[in-house]
Amino acid sequence: MSMTLQELLTRPSDLADAGTDCPVVLMTRVRLARNLARHAFPGHANKGARQKIFEQCRQALVESRSLRQGLVLTVEEMTPLQRQILVERHLISRELSGGESGAGVIVNKEQNISVMINEEDHLRIQVLRAGFQFRRAWASINRLDTKLEESLDFAFSPELGYLTACPTNLGTGLRVSAMMHLPALVIAGQMEKVVRAVNQLGMVVRGMFGEGSDASGSMFQISNQTTLGEAEPDIVKRLQSVLESIIEHELNAREKLLETEPHKLPDKIGRAFGVLQHGHTLSSGEAMNLLSLVRLGVDLGCFPVESRPVIDRLLIEAQPGHVHHASGLDKLESKERDVLRATQMRSEFANFPTPAHIDPTHN
Amino acid sequence: MASPLKCDLCSQPATVHLTQIVNNKVHKVDLCEDCAQAKGVTDPSGFSLADLLLKASLNPEVPSSSGLRCEQCGFTPEQFKKSGRFGCPHCYETFTDILTPMLEGMHKGMAHTGKVPERALQRKVLFDRLNQLEGDLKNAIEAERYEDAAKYRDEIVQVREQAGMPEEPKA
């Protein structure tokens, strides 16, 4: 039985539920760009051609085991709010959300596989995993891609690899990325240095919602920039080692902050907790920053580890589309939204234990 | 008269000029004040810069009146310059001369070393062979070389079976 869009929206994204024990990496994401041979790319194709591609891809996708019970959605049948929610869950991109006729997505029940059709490329296959799980995410997307290739002729050149609308995705069409929580590097003012070092290695740092988004909540997406000239497992391995080194830097920065300014982090965490527990109006940016500090508190032992998935779920539910949808109202001014967001936070944090004292030798 | 540099994002005169070295390649961006502000160039963590610089490497040198056009989709180098995207997979052959120098700064290497769609390629080999044989068959019949024609017909049946499409085409 396949689900409806309403069921999907009501179900929290699986990523927020998976109890992964990962202090710094919230989420792993892998995507492949694929196009059908002998067809114009979506941006240069007319409506009829795009609709034909959509149908061809849809048929191939629902034949795969992982998407058989998936939900197929066209951009046209979704309301702007429904699209926004899928963007906030990282299931579709902003570009697809504003897409034209023939653009759509298929999402599996667990909401950890989504395939966008007629975004920049004919297919953008995406696998999401909670925590730091590159190898498993790659294995899973590779299987799905091989299955699709049985029925779809992908545009491919032996020299240049998979042919994509934009040459920046050429070759493997692979983008591996991790959502990282780096509050101590931000507080210690070391983020600029990290960004520069990562760029030097051919990797990109972006905000939580990708290109052009800001870094509220000290959340950063780090991904490979180059796709040609390196085999997929090597790209995965290289990014993995860069991330491991960033994790180490973040943990060191935390330790150092606790050593040199023992009251700074506990003060920030305690204040954040106080506002979440007692605030009456919260913008999404502020909520993100506060939740980010409480998450840091979990890592430092102020709160039980079981509260980490709760915070990760709230990081998504604090987004404007989610607050609006939960209100059940047609229209919602941003001021009213900020009130509802604060109400939800008060009730979620009402039963949280008082932050435990941070032992600087712990960590 | 030399025209002043224009902003890479809009066409205002550029007043902010950035240079960054990534992978030992120099990337340059010129921006007007508004776009620089909007893109967070003044933001100390400046992480959105990488995207800008990456896009700058997508700015190809296009000979102004080349008249070049993709024979399959009609795309022109000017359209590519404007959007940073190609029109169809065949554009990669049509615009090789524009593409090659761009790729040097963009990627780790110039040749694909990753996954290959084995099934699709096998299918393509069979399809190409089938096309060839059908042409040969037609020629043989026209030239009344019936012995050859019979041979081609047998081979077509074989290739069709291999390709998983055994039935005769309904003309």
Interface residues (C-beta under 8 A of the other chain):
Chain A: N35 A37 R38 H39 A40 F41 G43 H44 E120 N142 D145 T146 E149 E150 L152 D153 F154 A155 F156 S157 P158 E159 L160 G161 Y162 L163 A165 C166 P167 T168 L170 G171 T172 L174 V186 G189 M191 E192 V195 N199 Q200 G202 V204 V205 R206 G207 E211 G212 D214 A215 F220 Q225 T226 T227 L228 G229 E230 A231 E232
Chain B: Q20 I21 V22 N23 K39 G40 P44 S45 G46 F47 S48 A50 D51 L54 L58 Q72 C73 F75 S83 G84 R85 F86 G87 C88 P89 H90 Y92 L99 M102 L103 M106 H107 K108 G109 M110 A111 H112 T113 G114 K115 V116 P117 E118 R119 A120 L121 R123 K124
